[in-house]
Structures are given as C-alpha cells and as structure tokens.
Amino acid sequence: MIDATPDQALSLLDHQLQLLQSSPGLAEELPPIMLWGPPGVGKSSIVRDLAKRQGVGFLDIRLSQREPVDLRGLPVPDSDRGAVDWLLASEWPRDMASRGILLFDELTAADRSLQVAAYELILDRRLGDLYRLPPGWLVVAAGNRGEDRAVAQTFSSALANRFCHLNLEADLEGWARWASGQGLHPDVIAFLRFRPECFFDMEGGVEQGWPSPRSWTRVAQSLRHGTHLPDSVQALMVHGLVGQGAGTEFLAFRDWALALPDLEAMLAGCGPIEIPERADQRYAFCSGLAHTLWRGSGEGDRQGDVLGKRLGRFFAISERLSSDFATLTLLDAMQGPDEATTQARTQALMGHEAFESWAQRHGRVFSEHLQAQMTAIPTQTDTMPLDEEALDA
C-alpha cells in the first residue's frame, strides 16, 4: 500500500470532488478512497475539513455503531400487493443536485455483516431500487490497520478491490503549517520541530495518553484555554494527553521558551532585536515571532501604519536569522485559518518593501523550499523537512 501525507490525500480528495462538480457523470467511474492509518493521524478530520472548506454536505456513517437494517431500511409489508417495501432512513441525501462527502468512518471496526450491508452503497452508489446516491456526492472510507492496536476487521477481496487505498503517515511539517494558521500555541509547534521524534509514537503504552497529531493539537488548545490554571495542573493535562515521556520533555522545553525575549516589544520597535543562541530557543523564537506578528496588528487595515511597521520590524528580525530559520518563520507567518486569510497575509508579506532585502539574503533557500512544494502534490501546507545540521550552522 502506498504511503501518503495528509496533504497529499487531501489534494486527491479535493480533485475528485471538483471532478464531480464539473462532471457529475463521472460518479460511477471515480474509485472511492480508503484512508488507512493509526489513530490520531487525522483521517476523518481531513475529510470533514475538506467538506467545510468547499461548502458541501458531510455525512459521517460509523458502521460499528449501526445495524444492517440502518442501511438497507425497515421492511414494511404491503398486504394488498403481497410484497415488502423498504423504508429508508431520512439521513441519506435526496436532492439529486446536492454535493457532499459520504464518509464511512471506522469501516474496519465494523464486522463482516455490516461491511456487507454497505457494499451496495459503496460499490454501486445505491440501495436496492429505492435509493441512489446523488452524483455530486463523493464516497470515502477510513479505518485502522491491524498493526495499529485498534479494533480492525479484515476486508473482503470484493470490497477491497473497489477502493483506491492510501496509507496515511503522520506529517509534522504539514501539521505545523496548519497549526500555525489556526493560531495554535506556538510552544507546541516549536517543540515538535525541535524534537520531531515526539510528534507520533506508538512504541510505548497506548492505553492512556500517547503522542499523535490529534493529542498534540489538544495540548495546544488546552494551553490556550488554560492559561489561568496552576503550572502543576497544566502539567497534569499535558501528561494526560501525550504521556509521561513526551509530556516531560515538552514541559522542560517550555521552561526555556518562557525565557525568550519580549517578541511583542520587538515587533513594536520598543525593544532590541535579540536572537537566542540555543537551538531549542530558536525554534520557540521563530514560532512565537510568526504567531505574535498578527496579534493586535490592525490586520484588517492592509494599508495601515501599524501593520506596515510591524511587517518591517518582522523582516528586520528575520534577516538576522539563518536562512532555514528565516524561511521557516516566513512560511509560518503566511498561514491563516482559511484560504482567504492565508492569501491576504502572503500578499501583505511579499508585497512589503522590506521583502526585497530579506529575499536577497534568504531568497535561495526560500525558492528551493517553494520549488520542493511544486514538485510534490501541490497543497497550501505541504513543506519539505528542514535540515537539522544546516539550521544549527
């Protein structure tokens, strides 16, 4: 089975969804995508986020929580005709002009009888003669593999042969770009770039908290909403989400990150530019700089003096960084919570007068990074891994 990053899977799903929009007649020809991968890697969130971004319907079917009758419908006897009709659930989309994604999540957790009940809808996009899935709806499935220590049933050859199978792997840089755009806590992003081995690890006990993209996202969200909690309670929360080992490393890293210079004062021009010497603090510095840039900056006023001065100061600071760190910081600063914000931030940064001077110093590494993105499946967040030795040089 071929490995794919979440961004690559997202690109393929987006491509199929766009094909159905322009040519609904292709519905019978496009193979449904089956996303395989360990828990917490983001299989279902990819599909849900795509539906939200495209403004289409989304229907999440958990077969492990269903009975076969939930799919096929209830039998209703018709004594006059001496026959039985089927009463289908109202959740199935009826509008033939509608668009959406039908996700059979945790498909591998369902037993064979439920998988068989789903065959007809997955294979033929229909339920008997009573229901046909509108052509604008994309069929997707997701599930865990047998080695993931999660509930997983085997697939029949008939069902497996219908899908296009993708094995999702955890992608730190793709997640970091997304996390930056979502405004997640910069200490988490910085730590995982410094210690990428802690991003995803199923080697230890997985019956309690363990490191995964999902659990680190929850750490970042919990820190943002739990600033009023005592440090000891925050530590319990971190350990409960990602486990003792990774949690202890992160909290030690965060102690160093809290000793960073005042980034807000730097961006406001009220303090000197101070670049940390330690590698771990430089990671925290870069993530924090990109995160702080847009806070209280008057971002909505693109021509405003406040934003222009902050951007100028941002470039003055990042010019002092090595090219790999400067590129990392600029790419993080470009990210927004949605496509429109990302585009606006990118235009503001690259259109600023100080960008030319920045590009003269760091442009080669920045161009190489963008070129690497273009040779892969193009997505908003796809990035190449950073060279640790080059960063420390």
Secondary structure as UniProt FT lines:
FT   STRAND          3..4
FT   HELIX           6..22
FT   HELIX           24..28
FT   STRAND          33..36
FT   TURN            39..40
FT   HELIX           43..54
FT   STRAND          57..62
FT   HELIX           63..65
FT   HELIX           68..72
FT   STRAND          74..78
FT   TURN            79..82
FT   STRAND          83..87
FT   TURN            90..91
FT   TURN            96..97
FT   STRAND          100..105
FT   HELIX           107..109
FT   HELIX           112..124
FT   STRAND          126..127
FT   TURN            128..130
FT   STRAND          131..132
FT   TURN            135..136
FT   STRAND          137..143
FT   HELIX           146..148
FT   HELIX           157..160
FT   TURN            161..162
FT   STRAND          164..168
FT   HELIX           172..181
FT   TURN            182..183
FT   HELIX           186..194
FT   HELIX           196..198
FT   HELIX           213..225
FT   TURN            227..228
FT   HELIX           231..242
FT   HELIX           244..257
FT   TURN            258..259
FT   HELIX           263..267
FT   TURN            268..269
FT   HELIX           279..293
FT   TURN            294..296
FT   TURN            299..300
FT   TURN            302..303
FT   HELIX           305..318
FT   TURN            319..320
FT   HELIX           323..334
FT   HELIX           339..350
FT   TURN            353..354
FT   HELIX           355..375
FT   HELIX           388..392
//
